[in-house]
Amino acid sequence: MTLHPLKGFPSTLITQTFFLKNEVLESRIQGLYCPAGDFFIDPRGNVPRAVVTHAHSDHGRPGHGSYLCSDTCKPLLKIRIGQDCRIESLPFGKQIKIGEAIVSFHPAGHILGSAQIRIEVRGKVWVVSGDYKPQADQTCEAFELVKCHGYVSECTFGLPVYRWQPEQMIHQQINHWWAENARDGRPSLLFAYSLGKAQRVLAGLDNNLGQVFVHGAVYPFLEHYERAGARLPAVIKVERGQDHDFNQSMIIAPPAVEDSTWTRKFRSARKGFASGWMAVRGARRRRNLDRGFILSDHADWDGLLEVIKATEAEEIKVTHGNGDALTRYLQEQGSNCTVLDGAGIRGEEEE
């Protein structure tokens, strides 16, 4: 399968900023570019061909001529960027040739359908990790280690303070909090990103404690998670004009509505937030939350070090986070690691 170029691509968009240039990848103002295959990875702006790691909005953006992603990412990406977009997909592990580049997708363990992208050009292999998580997660494909010559690693939580507990412990904490709130006759309003985190929270809920409601931004993704094998509880979509008794219930909503009029219908609710950022002292207080649950869809400090070492990469580029600290540590350990500037500038992280 080959992705075909579109005509009339503006020449101003191919201006190059060389923070990275090797046999396989270059860094351009739109993002990482593979000259041998003439495609971009998770690009910004508008490009003819985008190879996408996953369906979060800071990776899979609208406006590109064509998209290539993993099979399980495709329906999620369509929800995010539009059903009429030209999206092709591949099963994990299948290799195809795009121009002179051999490309394949490998599970990243971040969210459902998230992929690391392996690119081979004339025997040289680079892997672009996108966002990844080697820790266990019952709602998405397990992380797959891919050995390579060069590795582009995210480092969203690239500081030693970020170390995760097993997700089962966090699910127990959430259910205990819900049970306490239910005994007090109060709703539990838990903020979690609509794609990935919300489904992960739902999969760990004890629905014997009460009804489960979800915001409309969460609801469209649920059928695709269930189709992929995730076991989720029965939920009710919160819609305008509904008359429900929300007392003793659990309501899952994206952080974007935290201060909106939507939350006013849950006036007596206790509020929580599920995020890796809750590991930082003061984060809960600044957001005026009752509880913070440290649940991340990214690798923690130990996970980053474990994966980067196991790839056996001769060259490492880190991006999307605390790159200076991780780079300095890896350099002290003898690794050829530098921060990938330019290509790492993104919008709000969907953690």
C-alpha contacts under 8 A as a table, 3 or more apart, distances in Angstrom:
res1	aa1	res2	aa2	distance
1	M	96	I	6.58
1	M	97	K	7.27
1	M	98	I	7.54
2	T	97	K	7.15
2	T	98	I	5.55
2	T	99	G	7.64
3	L	49	R	6.97
3	L	66	S	7.36
3	L	98	I	7.05
4	H	49	R	7.85
5	P	48	P	5.84
5	P	49	R	6.91
5	P	65	G	7.92
6	L	9	F	6.80
6	L	48	P	5.79
6	L	65	G	6.68
9	F	47	V	7.43
9	F	48	P	6.98
10	P	13	L	5.93
10	P	14	I	7.93
11	S	14	I	5.78
11	S	15	T	7.87
12	T	15	T	6.10
13	L	29	I	7.73
13	L	30	Q	7.44
13	L	47	V	7.95
14	I	28	R	7.49
14	I	29	I	7.86
15	T	28	R	7.07
15	T	29	I	7.00
16	Q	27	S	7.27
16	Q	28	R	4.74
16	Q	29	I	6.25
17	T	27	S	6.33
17	T	28	R	5.04
17	T	29	I	6.09
17	T	342	G	7.66
18	F	21	K	6.20
18	F	26	E	6.71
18	F	27	S	5.55
18	F	28	R	6.54
19	F	26	E	7.60
19	F	27	S	5.73
19	F	28	R	7.99
19	F	340	L	6.61
19	F	341	D	6.24
19	F	342	G	6.91
20	L	25	L	7.03
20	L	26	E	5.09
20	L	27	S	5.05
20	L	340	L	7.08
21	K	24	V	7.71
21	K	25	L	5.81
21	K	26	E	4.30
21	K	27	S	6.61
22	N	25	L	5.62
22	N	26	E	6.51
23	E	121	V	7.06
23	E	124	K	7.34
24	V	34	C	5.89
24	V	35	P	7.20
24	V	36	A	7.09
24	V	119	I	7.25
24	V	120	E	7.15
24	V	121	V	5.92
24	V	124	K	7.19
24	V	125	V	7.51
24	V	126	W	6.89
25	L	32	L	6.51
25	L	33	Y	5.58
25	L	34	C	4.78
25	L	35	P	6.95
25	L	126	W	7.97
26	E	32	L	5.76
26	E	33	Y	5.12
26	E	34	C	6.34
26	E	35	P	7.47
27	S	30	Q	7.99
27	S	31	G	5.75
27	S	32	L	4.65
27	S	33	Y	6.04
27	S	342	G	7.13
27	S	343	A	6.00
28	R	31	G	5.13
28	R	32	L	6.08
28	R	33	Y	6.59
28	R	342	G	7.47
28	R	343	A	6.92
29	I	44	R	7.99
29	I	342	G	6.71
29	I	343	A	6.92
30	Q	40	F	7.74
30	Q	43	P	5.22
30	Q	44	R	4.83
30	Q	45	G	6.09
30	Q	47	V	7.89
30	Q	343	A	7.30
31	G	40	F	6.65
31	G	41	I	6.70
31	G	42	D	6.91
31	G	43	P	4.91
31	G	44	R	6.40
31	G	342	G	7.34
31	G	343	A	4.53
31	G	344	G	7.65
32	L	40	F	5.63
32	L	41	I	5.44
32	L	42	D	7.53
32	L	43	P	7.01
32	L	343	A	6.07
33	Y	38	D	7.17
33	Y	39	F	5.85
33	Y	40	F	4.35
33	Y	41	I	6.35
34	C	37	G	5.55
34	C	38	D	5.61
34	C	39	F	5.56
34	C	40	F	6.27
35	P	38	D	4.75
35	P	39	F	7.04
36	A	98	I	7.96
36	A	99	G	6.04
36	A	100	E	5.04
36	A	101	A	5.53
36	A	121	V	7.10
37	G	98	I	5.02
37	G	99	G	4.44
37	G	100	E	5.64
37	G	101	A	5.12
38	D	49	R	7.57
38	D	98	I	7.97
38	D	99	G	7.15
39	F	48	P	7.60
39	F	49	R	5.06
39	F	50	A	5.90
39	F	51	V	6.80
40	F	43	P	5.75
40	F	47	V	7.52
40	F	49	R	6.31
40	F	50	A	5.03
40	F	51	V	6.03
41	I	50	A	5.74
41	I	51	V	4.80
41	I	52	V	5.78
41	I	53	T	7.48
42	D	50	A	6.39
42	D	51	V	6.24
42	D	52	V	4.96
42	D	53	T	6.60
42	D	58	D	7.99
42	D	59	H	4.82
42	D	60	G	6.08
42	D	61	R	7.66
43	P	46	N	7.73
43	P	47	V	7.38
43	P	50	A	6.50
43	P	59	H	7.16
43	P	60	G	7.89
43	P	61	R	7.58
44	R	47	V	7.93
44	R	61	R	7.09
45	G	63	G	7.31
45	G	64	H	7.79
46	N	63	G	5.34
46	N	64	H	4.88
46	N	65	G	7.46
47	V	50	A	6.77
47	V	63	G	7.68
47	V	64	H	5.05
47	V	65	G	6.26
48	P	64	H	5.72
48	P	65	G	4.34
48	P	66	S	6.13
49	R	64	H	6.58
49	R	65	G	5.85
49	R	66	S	5.00
49	R	67	Y	6.01
49	R	68	L	7.92
50	A	64	H	6.58
50	A	65	G	7.66
50	A	66	S	6.13
50	A	67	Y	4.83
50	A	68	L	6.38
51	V	67	Y	5.72
51	V	68	L	4.74
51	V	69	C	6.10
52	V	55	A	7.63
52	V	59	H	6.65
52	V	60	G	5.92
52	V	67	Y	6.84
52	V	68	L	6.09
52	V	69	C	5.23
53	T	59	H	6.85
53	T	60	G	7.55
53	T	69	C	6.48
53	T	70	S	7.83
53	T	114	S	5.69
53	T	115	A	4.88
53	T	116	Q	6.28
53	T	117	I	6.85
53	T	129	S	7.80
53	T	130	G	5.61
53	T	131	D	7.88
54	H	59	H	6.40
54	H	60	G	6.33
54	H	69	C	7.20
54	H	70	S	7.98
54	H	73	C	6.11
54	H	77	L	7.51
54	H	111	I	7.75
54	H	113	G	6.31
54	H	114	S	4.51
54	H	115	A	6.34
54	H	130	G	7.67
55	A	59	H	6.52
55	A	60	G	5.09
55	A	73	C	6.36
55	A	76	L	6.05
55	A	77	L	4.79
55	A	80	R	6.94
55	A	113	G	7.95
55	A	114	S	7.47
56	H	59	H	5.54
56	H	60	G	5.86
56	H	77	L	7.95
56	H	80	R	7.86
56	H	195	L	7.24
56	H	350	E	6.57
57	S	60	G	5.26
57	S	61	R	5.65
57	S	80	R	7.18
57	S	350	E	7.63
58	D	61	R	6.56
58	D	346	R	6.20
58	D	347	G	5.83
58	D	348	E	6.99
58	D	349	E	6.81
58	D	350	E	7.48
60	G	77	L	6.89
60	G	80	R	7.92
60	G	81	I	7.62
61	R	64	H	7.60
61	R	81	I	6.63
62	P	81	I	5.06
62	P	82	G	7.83
64	H	67	Y	7.14
65	G	86	R	7.11
66	S	85	C	7.26
66	S	86	R	5.02
66	S	87	I	5.97
66	S	88	E	7.81
67	Y	86	R	6.21
67	Y	87	I	4.63
67	Y	88	E	6.06
68	L	87	I	5.85
68	L	88	E	4.86
68	L	89	S	5.30
68	L	90	L	7.63
69	C	73	C	6.23
69	C	74	K	6.33
69	C	87	I	7.53
69	C	88	E	6.59
69	C	89	S	4.80
69	C	90	L	6.45
69	C	105	F	7.75
69	C	115	A	7.99
70	S	73	C	5.14
70	S	74	K	6.38
70	S	89	S	5.04
70	S	90	L	4.91
70	S	91	P	5.76
70	S	92	F	6.42
70	S	105	F	6.46
70	S	113	G	6.00
70	S	114	S	7.43
70	S	115	A	6.91
71	D	74	K	5.45
71	D	89	S	4.98
71	D	90	L	5.20
71	D	91	P	5.25
71	D	92	F	7.54
71	D	113	G	7.01
72	T	75	P	6.74
72	T	76	L	7.57
72	T	91	P	7.94
72	T	112	L	6.71
72	T	113	G	4.54
72	T	228	A	7.61
73	C	76	L	5.40
73	C	77	L	6.01
73	C	112	L	6.69
73	C	113	G	4.11
73	C	114	S	6.56
74	K	77	L	5.11
74	K	78	K	6.20
74	K	87	I	7.03
74	K	88	E	7.59
74	K	89	S	6.45
74	K	113	G	7.83
75	P	78	K	5.07
75	P	79	I	6.48
75	P	224	H	7.26
76	L	79	I	5.22
76	L	80	R	6.46
76	L	221	F	6.60
76	L	224	H	7.48
77	L	80	R	5.00
77	L	81	I	6.06
77	L	82	G	7.72
78	K	81	I	5.38
78	K	82	G	4.93
78	K	83	Q	4.88
78	K	84	D	7.78
78	K	85	C	7.16
78	K	87	I	7.93
79	I	82	G	5.71
79	I	83	Q	6.59
79	I	220	P	7.59
79	I	221	F	7.88
81	I	85	C	7.12
82	G	85	C	5.76
90	L	94	K	6.66
90	L	104	S	7.94
90	L	105	F	7.42
91	P	94	K	5.91
91	P	105	F	7.42
92	F	104	S	7.09
92	F	105	F	5.09
92	F	106	H	5.31
92	F	107	P	6.86
93	G	104	S	5.77
93	G	105	F	5.67
93	G	106	H	5.80
94	K	104	S	5.68
94	K	105	F	7.14
95	Q	102	I	6.39
95	Q	103	V	5.52
95	Q	104	S	4.68
95	Q	105	F	7.90
96	I	102	I	5.63
96	I	103	V	5.45
96	I	104	S	6.59
97	K	100	E	6.60
97	K	101	A	5.61
97	K	102	I	4.49
97	K	103	V	6.18
98	I	101	A	5.27
98	I	102	I	6.30
98	I	103	V	7.03
100	E	121	V	6.61
101	A	119	I	6.41
101	A	120	E	5.66
101	A	121	V	5.02
101	A	122	R	7.96
102	I	118	R	7.98
102	I	119	I	5.68
102	I	120	E	5.01
102	I	121	V	6.55
103	V	117	I	7.02
103	V	118	R	5.67
103	V	119	I	4.79
103	V	120	E	6.58
104	S	117	I	5.97
104	S	118	R	5.30
104	S	119	I	6.89
105	F	115	A	5.58
105	F	116	Q	5.77
105	F	117	I	4.91
105	F	118	R	6.28
106	H	115	A	5.17
106	H	116	Q	5.09
106	H	117	I	6.45
106	H	118	R	7.43
106	H	143	F	7.89
106	H	144	E	6.27
106	H	146	V	7.69
107	P	113	G	7.17
107	P	114	S	6.05
107	P	115	A	4.63
107	P	116	Q	6.10
107	P	141	E	5.99
107	P	142	A	6.31
107	P	143	F	5.10
107	P	144	E	5.45
108	A	111	I	7.80
108	A	114	S	5.39
108	A	115	A	4.69
108	A	116	Q	5.41
108	A	129	S	6.96
108	A	130	G	7.67
108	A	131	D	6.88
108	A	132	Y	4.64
108	A	133	K	6.38
108	A	134	P	7.61
108	A	141	E	7.51
108	A	142	A	7.05
108	A	143	F	4.65
108	A	144	E	6.46
109	G	112	L	7.45
109	G	114	S	6.48
109	G	115	A	7.68
109	G	132	Y	5.50
109	G	133	K	4.98
109	G	134	P	6.22
109	G	135	Q	7.72
109	G	136	A	7.96
109	G	137	D	7.31
109	G	140	C	6.17
109	G	141	E	5.56
109	G	142	A	4.95
109	G	143	F	4.30
109	G	144	E	7.77
109	G	297	D	7.95
110	H	114	S	5.82
110	H	131	D	6.00
110	H	132	Y	4.62
110	H	133	K	5.15
110	H	140	C	7.39
110	H	143	F	7.89
110	H	196	G	7.75
110	H	297	D	5.23
110	H	298	H	6.16
111	I	114	S	5.41
111	I	139	T	7.42
111	I	140	C	5.57
111	I	141	E	7.77
111	I	195	L	7.67
111	I	196	G	4.96
111	I	197	K	7.82
111	I	297	D	6.99
112	L	139	T	6.70
112	L	140	C	4.35
112	L	141	E	6.37
112	L	196	G	6.81
112	L	225	Y	7.21
113	G	140	C	7.06
113	G	141	E	7.10
114	S	130	G	7.96
114	S	131	D	7.67
114	S	132	Y	7.77
115	A	129	S	7.12
115	A	130	G	6.95
115	A	132	Y	7.99
116	Q	127	V	6.55
116	Q	128	V	5.64
116	Q	129	S	4.32
116	Q	130	G	5.94
116	Q	131	D	7.98
116	Q	132	Y	7.80
117	I	127	V	5.48
117	I	128	V	5.15
117	I	129	S	6.43
117	I	130	G	7.82
118	R	125	V	6.94
118	R	126	W	5.97
118	R	127	V	4.44
118	R	128	V	6.59
118	R	146	V	7.87
119	I	125	V	5.66
119	I	126	W	5.39
119	I	127	V	6.17
120	E	123	G	6.04
120	E	124	K	5.42
120	E	125	V	4.38
120	E	126	W	6.51
121	V	124	K	5.29
121	V	125	V	6.61
124	K	149	H	6.57
125	V	148	C	5.25
125	V	149	H	5.34
125	V	150	G	6.52
126	W	148	C	5.71
126	W	149	H	5.84
126	W	150	G	4.52
126	W	151	Y	5.67
126	W	152	V	7.67
127	V	146	V	7.52
127	V	148	C	6.53
127	V	150	G	6.40
127	V	151	Y	4.98
127	V	152	V	6.21
128	V	151	Y	6.13
128	V	152	V	4.78
128	V	153	S	6.75
129	S	132	Y	6.45
129	S	151	Y	7.35
129	S	152	V	5.92
129	S	153	S	5.45
129	S	154	E	6.75
130	G	152	V	7.97
130	G	153	S	7.15
130	G	154	E	6.44
131	D	153	S	7.88
131	D	154	E	5.92
131	D	298	H	6.40
132	Y	143	F	7.32
132	Y	154	E	7.56
132	Y	297	D	7.35
132	Y	298	H	5.43
132	Y	299	A	6.02
133	K	143	F	6.55
133	K	297	D	6.09
133	K	298	H	4.73
133	K	299	A	4.33
133	K	300	D	7.85
133	K	303	G	7.29
134	P	142	A	7.31
134	P	143	F	5.24
134	P	144	E	7.98
134	P	299	A	6.33
134	P	303	G	6.32
134	P	307	V	7.66
135	Q	143	F	7.86
135	Q	166	P	7.78
135	Q	299	A	7.27
135	Q	303	G	7.55
136	A	142	A	6.89
136	A	166	P	7.76
136	A	167	E	7.54
137	D	140	C	6.18
137	D	141	E	7.84
137	D	142	A	7.13
137	D	167	E	7.39
137	D	200	R	7.57
138	Q	200	R	7.42
138	Q	203	A	7.60
138	Q	230	A	6.89
139	T	199	Q	7.04
139	T	200	R	5.93
139	T	203	A	7.23
139	T	225	Y	7.15
139	T	229	G	7.74
139	T	230	A	5.14
139	T	231	R	7.79
140	C	230	A	7.63
145	L	307	V	7.21
145	L	310	A	7.47
145	L	311	T	6.74
146	V	311	T	6.04
147	K	310	A	7.31
147	K	311	T	4.24
147	K	312	E	6.09
147	K	313	A	6.88
148	C	151	Y	6.71
148	C	311	T	5.98
148	C	312	E	6.58
148	C	313	A	5.30
148	C	314	E	7.98
149	H	312	E	7.23
149	H	313	A	4.55
149	H	314	E	5.29
149	H	315	E	6.58
150	G	313	A	4.96
150	G	314	E	5.90
150	G	315	E	4.74
150	G	316	I	5.77
150	G	317	K	7.86
151	Y	308	I	7.56
151	Y	311	T	7.56
151	Y	313	A	6.00
151	Y	315	E	6.49
151	Y	316	I	4.95
151	Y	317	K	6.28
152	V	316	I	5.94
152	V	317	K	4.70
152	V	318	V	5.74
152	V	319	T	7.37
153	S	308	I	7.56
153	S	316	I	7.24
153	S	317	K	6.16
153	S	318	V	4.79
153	S	319	T	6.31
154	E	318	V	5.61
154	E	319	T	4.95
154	E	320	H	5.38
154	E	321	G	6.93
155	C	158	G	4.68
155	C	299	A	7.86
155	C	304	L	7.25
155	C	318	V	6.28
155	C	319	T	5.94
155	C	320	H	5.77
155	C	321	G	4.87
155	C	322	N	5.75
155	C	323	G	6.07
155	C	326	L	7.46
156	T	298	H	7.22
156	T	319	T	7.86
156	T	320	H	5.57
156	T	321	G	3.96
156	T	322	N	6.05
157	F	162	Y	6.09
157	F	298	H	7.34
157	F	299	A	7.01
157	F	300	D	5.72
157	F	301	W	6.42
157	F	321	G	6.57
157	F	322	N	6.50
158	G	162	Y	7.41
158	G	300	D	6.95
158	G	301	W	5.43
158	G	304	L	7.40
158	G	321	G	6.71
158	G	322	N	4.92
158	G	323	G	6.68
158	G	325	A	6.87
158	G	326	L	5.63
159	L	162	Y	5.92
159	L	301	W	5.79
159	L	322	N	6.72
159	L	325	A	6.65
159	L	326	L	6.87
160	P	163	R	6.93
160	P	301	W	5.37
160	P	302	D	7.72
161	V	279	A	7.55
161	V	280	V	7.95
161	V	301	W	7.60
162	Y	276	G	7.62
162	Y	279	A	6.60
162	Y	300	D	5.45
162	Y	301	W	5.76
163	R	300	D	5.24
163	R	301	W	6.05
163	R	302	D	6.84
164	W	294	I	7.20
164	W	295	L	7.34
164	W	296	S	7.65
164	W	300	D	6.29
165	Q	169	M	6.72
165	Q	170	I	7.29
166	P	169	M	5.66
166	P	170	I	7.03
167	E	170	I	5.09
167	E	171	H	6.18
167	E	295	L	7.00
168	Q	171	H	5.07
168	Q	172	Q	6.25
168	Q	204	G	7.57
169	M	172	Q	5.11
169	M	173	Q	6.34
170	I	173	Q	4.97
170	I	174	I	6.24
170	I	293	F	6.67
170	I	294	I	7.08
170	I	295	L	6.77
171	H	174	I	5.08
171	H	175	N	6.17
171	H	201	V	7.18
171	H	204	G	5.30
171	H	205	L	6.79
172	Q	175	N	5.17
172	Q	176	H	6.05
173	Q	176	H	5.14
173	Q	177	W	6.19
173	Q	293	F	7.67
174	I	177	W	5.15
174	I	178	W	6.17
174	I	205	L	7.65
174	I	293	F	7.34
175	N	178	W	4.97
175	N	179	A	6.08
175	N	205	L	6.24
175	N	206	D	6.37
176	H	179	A	5.10
176	H	180	E	6.25
177	W	180	E	5.18
177	W	181	N	6.26
178	W	181	N	5.15
178	W	182	A	6.05
178	W	187	P	7.98
178	W	188	S	5.95
178	W	209	L	7.56
178	W	248	Q	7.78
178	W	249	S	7.95
178	W	250	M	6.94
179	A	182	A	5.03
179	A	183	R	6.21
179	A	209	L	6.42
180	E	183	R	5.22
180	E	184	D	6.55
181	N	184	D	5.10
181	N	185	G	6.34
181	N	186	R	5.22
181	N	187	P	6.48
181	N	188	S	6.44
181	N	248	Q	6.67
181	N	270	R	7.23
182	A	185	G	4.83
182	A	186	R	5.51
182	A	187	P	6.62
182	A	188	S	7.78
182	A	209	L	7.61
182	A	210	G	7.94
182	A	247	N	7.01
182	A	248	Q	3.97
182	A	249	S	7.00
183	R	186	R	7.59
183	R	248	Q	7.31
184	D	248	Q	7.90
185	G	247	N	5.42
185	G	248	Q	5.34
186	R	246	F	7.84
186	R	247	N	4.89
186	R	248	Q	5.31
186	R	249	S	7.65
186	R	268	S	6.01
186	R	269	A	5.53
186	R	270	R	7.00
187	P	246	F	5.81
187	P	247	N	4.68
187	P	248	Q	4.87
187	P	249	S	5.00
187	P	250	M	6.06
187	P	251	I	7.38
187	P	266	F	7.08
187	P	268	S	6.82
187	P	269	A	4.52
187	P	270	R	6.40
188	S	248	Q	7.18
188	S	249	S	6.21
188	S	250	M	4.79
188	S	251	I	6.07
188	S	269	A	5.46
188	S	270	R	5.21
188	S	271	K	6.21
188	S	272	G	7.56
189	L	250	M	6.10
189	L	251	I	4.78
189	L	252	I	6.18
189	L	253	A	7.36
189	L	266	F	7.79
189	L	269	A	5.98
189	L	270	R	6.01
189	L	271	K	4.85
189	L	272	G	6.26
190	L	250	M	7.32
190	L	251	I	6.07
190	L	252	I	5.07
190	L	253	A	6.36
190	L	271	K	5.80
190	L	272	G	4.63
190	L	273	F	5.46
190	L	274	A	7.16
191	F	252	I	5.87
191	F	253	A	4.92
191	F	254	P	5.20
191	F	255	P	5.19
191	F	258	E	7.42
191	F	271	K	7.63
191	F	272	G	6.12
191	F	273	F	4.63
191	F	274	A	6.32
192	A	197	K	5.60
192	A	198	A	5.09
192	A	201	V	7.79
192	A	252	I	6.70
192	A	253	A	6.04
192	A	254	P	5.05
192	A	255	P	6.18
192	A	273	F	6.20
192	A	274	A	5.47
192	A	275	S	7.14
193	Y	196	G	6.79
193	Y	197	K	5.25
193	Y	198	A	5.68
193	Y	253	A	7.42
193	Y	254	P	4.80
193	Y	255	P	6.44
193	Y	350	E	6.40
193	Y	351	E	6.91
194	S	197	K	6.54
194	S	198	A	5.30
194	S	199	Q	7.71
194	S	217	A	5.98
194	S	218	V	4.58
194	S	253	A	6.98
194	S	254	P	5.29
195	L	198	A	6.18
195	L	199	Q	6.93
195	L	218	V	6.64
195	L	221	F	6.88
196	G	199	Q	5.43
196	G	200	R	6.17
196	G	297	D	7.64
197	K	200	R	5.00
197	K	201	V	6.17
197	K	274	A	7.72
197	K	296	S	7.71
197	K	297	D	6.95
197	K	351	E	7.54
198	A	201	V	5.16
198	A	202	L	6.16
198	A	218	V	6.88
198	A	252	I	6.77
198	A	253	A	7.66
198	A	254	P	7.85
199	Q	202	L	4.97
199	Q	203	A	6.13
199	Q	222	L	7.10
199	Q	225	Y	7.66
199	Q	232	L	7.46
200	R	203	A	5.23
200	R	204	G	6.77
201	V	204	G	5.45
201	V	205	L	6.63
202	L	205	L	5.33
202	L	232	L	5.94
202	L	233	P	6.66
203	A	230	A	7.32
203	A	231	R	6.01
203	A	232	L	4.86
203	A	233	P	6.88
205	L	233	P	7.46
206	D	209	L	6.03
207	N	210	G	5.71
207	N	211	Q	6.64
207	N	212	V	7.07
207	N	233	P	6.49
209	L	248	Q	7.70
209	L	249	S	7.74
210	G	248	Q	6.06
210	G	249	S	5.18
210	G	250	M	7.15
211	Q	235	V	7.24
211	Q	236	I	7.93
211	Q	248	Q	7.58
211	Q	249	S	4.92
211	Q	250	M	6.40
212	V	233	P	7.72
212	V	234	A	7.06
212	V	235	V	5.01
212	V	236	I	6.35
212	V	249	S	5.83
212	V	250	M	4.87
212	V	251	I	5.93
212	V	252	I	7.78
213	F	235	V	5.33
213	F	236	I	4.66
213	F	237	K	5.73
213	F	238	V	6.28
213	F	249	S	7.33
213	F	250	M	6.13
213	F	251	I	4.60
213	F	252	I	6.30
214	V	218	V	6.26
214	V	219	Y	6.48
214	V	235	V	6.67
214	V	236	I	6.24
214	V	237	K	5.09
214	V	238	V	5.98
214	V	251	I	5.52
214	V	252	I	4.74
214	V	253	A	6.01
215	H	218	V	5.54
215	H	219	Y	6.62
215	H	237	K	6.05
215	H	238	V	5.57
215	H	239	E	7.97
215	H	251	I	7.60
215	H	252	I	6.29
215	H	253	A	4.97
215	H	254	P	7.37
216	G	219	Y	5.24
216	G	220	P	7.38
216	G	237	K	6.12
216	G	238	V	6.51
216	G	239	E	7.28
217	A	220	P	6.87
217	A	253	A	7.69
217	A	254	P	7.32
218	V	221	F	6.20
218	V	222	L	7.23
218	V	252	I	7.90
218	V	253	A	7.04
218	V	254	P	7.48
219	Y	222	L	5.61
219	Y	237	K	6.56
220	P	223	E	6.86
221	F	224	H	5.61
221	F	225	Y	6.55
222	L	225	Y	5.17
222	L	226	E	6.24
223	E	226	E	5.09
223	E	227	R	6.01
224	H	227	R	4.94
224	H	228	A	6.20
225	Y	228	A	5.10
225	Y	229	G	6.51
225	Y	230	A	5.42
226	E	229	G	5.05
226	E	230	A	4.72
226	E	231	R	6.18
226	E	232	L	6.88
227	R	230	A	7.26
238	V	242	Q	7.19
239	E	242	Q	5.81
246	F	249	S	5.29
246	F	250	M	7.90
246	F	266	F	7.28
253	A	257	V	7.17
254	P	257	V	6.11
254	P	258	E	7.42
255	P	258	E	5.16
255	P	273	F	7.90
256	A	259	D	7.59
256	A	260	S	7.91
257	V	260	S	4.91
257	V	261	T	7.80
257	V	262	W	6.62
257	V	263	T	6.95
258	E	263	T	6.70
259	D	263	T	7.11
260	S	263	T	6.02
260	S	264	R	7.64
261	T	264	R	5.42
262	W	265	K	6.61
263	T	266	F	5.65
263	T	267	R	7.37
264	R	267	R	5.38
266	F	269	A	5.33
270	R	289	L	7.84
270	R	290	D	6.11
271	K	289	L	5.36
271	K	290	D	5.29
271	K	291	R	6.58
272	G	289	L	5.64
272	G	290	D	5.74
272	G	291	R	4.55
272	G	292	G	5.44
272	G	293	F	7.30
273	F	278	M	7.71
273	F	284	R	7.95
273	F	289	L	7.29
273	F	291	R	6.65
273	F	292	G	5.00
273	F	293	F	6.06
274	A	278	M	7.35
274	A	292	G	6.11
274	A	293	F	4.64
274	A	294	I	5.98
274	A	295	L	5.51
274	A	296	S	7.67
275	S	278	M	5.64
275	S	292	G	7.54
275	S	293	F	6.29
275	S	294	I	5.28
275	S	295	L	4.87
275	S	296	S	5.32
275	S	351	E	6.63
276	G	279	A	5.88
276	G	293	F	7.80
276	G	294	I	4.88
276	G	295	L	5.19
276	G	296	S	4.41
276	G	297	D	7.80
276	G	351	E	7.29
277	W	280	V	5.81
277	W	283	A	6.96
277	W	294	I	7.08
278	M	281	R	7.24
278	M	283	A	5.84
278	M	284	R	6.34
278	M	292	G	5.54
278	M	293	F	6.25
278	M	294	I	5.29
279	A	283	A	7.84
279	A	294	I	5.87
280	V	283	A	5.75
281	R	284	R	7.45
282	G	285	R	5.11
282	G	286	R	6.10
283	A	286	R	5.28
283	A	287	R	6.50
284	R	287	R	5.35
284	R	288	N	6.31
284	R	289	L	5.41
284	R	290	D	7.53
284	R	291	R	6.89
284	R	292	G	5.87
285	R	288	N	5.06
285	R	289	L	6.19
286	R	289	L	7.86
289	L	292	G	7.06
296	S	299	A	7.72
296	S	351	E	6.54
297	D	351	E	6.25
298	H	351	E	7.21
299	A	302	D	7.67
299	A	303	G	5.03
299	A	304	L	5.68
300	D	303	G	5.06
300	D	304	L	6.12
301	W	304	L	5.30
301	W	305	L	6.45
302	D	305	L	5.23
302	D	306	E	6.05
303	G	306	E	5.07
303	G	307	V	6.09
304	L	307	V	5.38
304	L	308	I	6.04
305	L	308	I	5.32
305	L	309	K	6.08
306	E	309	K	5.46
306	E	310	A	6.14
307	V	310	A	5.08
307	V	311	T	6.26
308	I	311	T	5.47
308	I	312	E	7.21
308	I	313	A	7.36
308	I	316	I	7.85
309	K	312	E	5.67
309	K	313	A	7.44
313	A	316	I	6.57
314	E	335	S	7.63
314	E	336	N	6.62
315	E	335	S	7.52
315	E	336	N	5.18
315	E	337	C	6.08
316	I	335	S	7.70
316	I	336	N	6.14
316	I	337	C	4.57
316	I	338	T	6.56
317	K	337	C	5.73
317	K	338	T	5.23
317	K	339	V	5.53
317	K	340	L	5.43
318	V	323	G	5.76
318	V	326	L	7.97
318	V	327	T	7.23
318	V	337	C	7.44
318	V	338	T	6.47
318	V	339	V	4.93
318	V	340	L	5.61
319	T	322	N	7.80
319	T	323	G	5.93
319	T	339	V	6.13
319	T	340	L	5.44
319	T	341	D	7.12
319	T	343	A	7.70
319	T	344	G	5.09
320	H	323	G	7.29
320	H	344	G	5.09
320	H	345	I	6.99
320	H	346	R	7.50
322	N	325	A	5.99
322	N	326	L	6.64
323	G	326	L	5.34
323	G	327	T	5.82
323	G	339	V	5.74
324	D	327	T	5.15
324	D	328	R	6.03
324	D	339	V	6.74
325	A	328	R	5.26
325	A	329	Y	6.31
326	L	329	Y	5.19
326	L	330	L	6.18
327	T	330	L	5.17
327	T	331	Q	6.01
327	T	337	C	5.72
327	T	338	T	5.82
327	T	339	V	6.65
328	R	331	Q	5.17
328	R	332	E	6.24
329	Y	332	E	5.15
329	Y	333	Q	6.47
330	L	333	Q	4.96
330	L	334	G	6.47
330	L	335	S	5.33
330	L	336	N	7.68
330	L	337	C	6.50
331	Q	334	G	5.01
331	Q	335	S	4.89
331	Q	336	N	6.29
331	Q	337	C	6.10
332	E	335	S	7.32
340	L	343	A	6.60
340	L	344	G	6.53
341	D	344	G	5.73
341	D	345	I	7.57
342	G	345	I	5.92
346	R	349	E	7.71
